[in-house]
Each structure stands twice: as C-alpha cells, then as structure tokens.
C-alpha cells in the first residue's frame, strides 16, 4: 500500500469512527481538519465536470504538500476520495444528529 493510500484509508477510518472532526470553511462545500500540525482540506469542485472532489494536504508551515483530484488519481482512488468527502461533510455538518432528530420527530 502506498503512503497516499495509507493516508486516505486513515482519514476515512478516523472520520468514520468519529475520531477526526471536520469543520466547514467559509468556502461553500469545503471542510478542513488537522492531524497534528498537518492540515487537510477537502472540497466539492464544480470544474471541470459538474461535480467532483479535491483533497489538499498542507504541511506544518501551511504550504501545499499534495493535491488529489480526478486528474491524478486512479478510478479506485477517486471513489475513495468521494467517500471521504461524504464522510467529512457529514462530520462537519453533524448530519447524524440531524437525521436522529428527524427520525425521532417522524416516529411521533
């Protein structure tokens, strides 16, 4: 497994377990988190296709260290990126809490 695949798997696993909290940014559809001093941002893109995802990894100095999007990933890696975006979005927007409240309200 490459380092990049390990990073993606770790981000997804920790997010799914609730151990990594994503926060919304001022940019619509963008969410950020940090692991130690390394920042990670994921966002929905509008270009070059109607919908896509882009992951940016910034080093301890805030410099862009790596970018992942549809242009430099395999089909499997891009699917993993889309899954991570969905998990990050749910984490940042507390979607699970909203769904629980809605389900409870509908039971009444």
N, C-alpha and C positions, 0 to 999 in steps of 0.2 A: 504494500500500500504506500503510495507517495505521501509526502508531507502535506500536500494540498488536500488529498483525500482524507487524511487523518484530521486535518483542521476542520473540514466540512462535517465529517462524522462527529467530531467532538462538539462543534457548535450546535448541531442538530440534537444530539443526545442531551446535552446540558439544558438546552432550551425546552425540549420535551419534558424533561424531569423537573423543570421549574427552577433549576439552579443557576440559570443565566437569564437575567431580566433585561429585556429590550425596552427602549424608550423612544417615543416619537420625536422627530425633529420638527423644525419649522417648515421643512420641505414636505409637501404632501406625498405620502406613500414611502417615506424614508424612516428607518428605525436604526438606532445605534445601541451598542453595548460595549463593554470593555472586559478584557481578560488581563488581569494585572494592569500594566500600563499600555497595552496594545488595544487600540480601538478598532471596532468592526462596524461598518455601516452597510445596510442592505436597503435597496430601493426598487420600486417598480419603475420601469422605464417605458417611455412612450415611443421611443425611436430605436431602432429602425423598423420595428414592427409595432402593431398596436399595443402589445403588452409584452413585457419581458422583465428580467431581474438583473441587477448588477450588485456585486459584493465588492466592497473596498476594505482593505486591511491597512491600517496606519500604524507605523512603528511608534516607539516611545517618544520620539521627537515630533510626532504628528505628521510625518511625511508619508506619502502614499507608497506602500511597500508592494502591494499586489492588487490586481483588479481581476475579477471573474465576471464574465457575462457570456452571452450566446456566441460571441466571436472567438473565444479562446478556451472553450470547454467542449468536451465530448457530449453526446446526447445524454448519457447517463449522469454525467456531472451537472449538466444543466437542469435535469429533472431534480437532482438533489438540491440545487440552488433554489429552484422554485418551491420545493417543500420547505426549505429553511426560511424563505421569505414568508410563507404562510404561517409557520410557527412563530417567527419573530413578530409578525403583525398581531397574531392572537395574544402573544405575551405583552406587547406594548399597549394594546387597546383593552386588555383584560376581558377578552371576548368570552372566556369560560364563565366568568362571573355574570356577565350579561345573559348568556344562554341559560344559566341556572335560574336566574331571576325570572326570565321569560317562561321557562318550563314550569316553575312553581306557580306563576300567575295563571298559566293556562290550565293547571290542574284544578283550580278553584271553580 
